[in-house]
Amino acid sequence: MRIALGVEYDGGSYNGWQSQPDVPNVQDALQAALSGIAGEGVAVLAAGRTDTGVHALEQVVHFDTGCSRPLSAWVRGTNALLPRDIAVLWAIPVAEEFHARFSAQARSYQYVLVNRPSRVGVHHGKVGWFHTPLDVGAMREAAGHLLGRHDFSSFRSAECQAKTPVKHLQRLDIRRQGDTIIFDLTADAFLHHMVRNILGCLVYVGKGKHPPQWMKEVLEHRNRTHAAPTFAPDGLYLKRIHYDPKWNLPQLKFE
């Protein structure tokens, strides 16, 4: 039987999603809890890997198991065995053809940035912060140059293992709510550090270091050295994995 799960987590205490020896990671914690419920070893495959310090509102994973458990056991039972900063949101049986990663049609990320002179206290680790005023209009104009299918080599890390740097950025919306700026991005897939590198460039434009047209120049250079430094992971959330409706996966609602 193949089971799909929706999982949320606070990435602040973990070295990213992926299983790694001798460091805390979300995958190992989830696999250990699921194995406790199944009474056998369980290996999960995720829709995408998140970096150290990056959070998830709804990561999607799947696993195969020969044991029979009520769906509530995969949710409540697993949550009872998980650390407090990781939680299973839903569980559903899926066809064996379903694959959390390869069946995904798109991924959405959200970055929450507090833009005020004083640093963050209560929400430390959950939001990014920038101390000088940012021009949202200029950032929106700059973002427009990135929409569509492009070679995003200027925004990929040196450690990126993607087979191609060509991705289709379908959405890059920017809105301000008081002293908070929210960035919403959707693409068919993202390169390693792509969102955080785009954020770094948008902040450069927003603070007036470069005009909006500079973003187009960075993109066309196809060289990481022409872009801004990688922005902090704190405010970055994997928000949603998009699938064909035929899989009948739950659709949680987010702002």
Buried (B, 14 or more C-beta within 10 A) or exposed (E): EBBBBBBBBBBBBBBBBBBEEEEEBBBBBBBBBBBBBBEEEBEBBBBBBBBBBBBBBBBBBBBEBEEEBEEEBBBEBBBEBBBEBBBBBBBBEBEEEBBBBEBBEBBBBBBBBBBBEEEBEEEEBBBBBBEEEBBBEBBBBBBEBBEEEBBBBBBBBEEBEBEEBBBBBBEBEBEBEEEBBBBBBBBBBBBBBBBBBBBBBBBBBBBEEBEBEBBEEBBEEBEBEBBBEBBBBBBBBBBBBBBEEEBBBEEEEEE
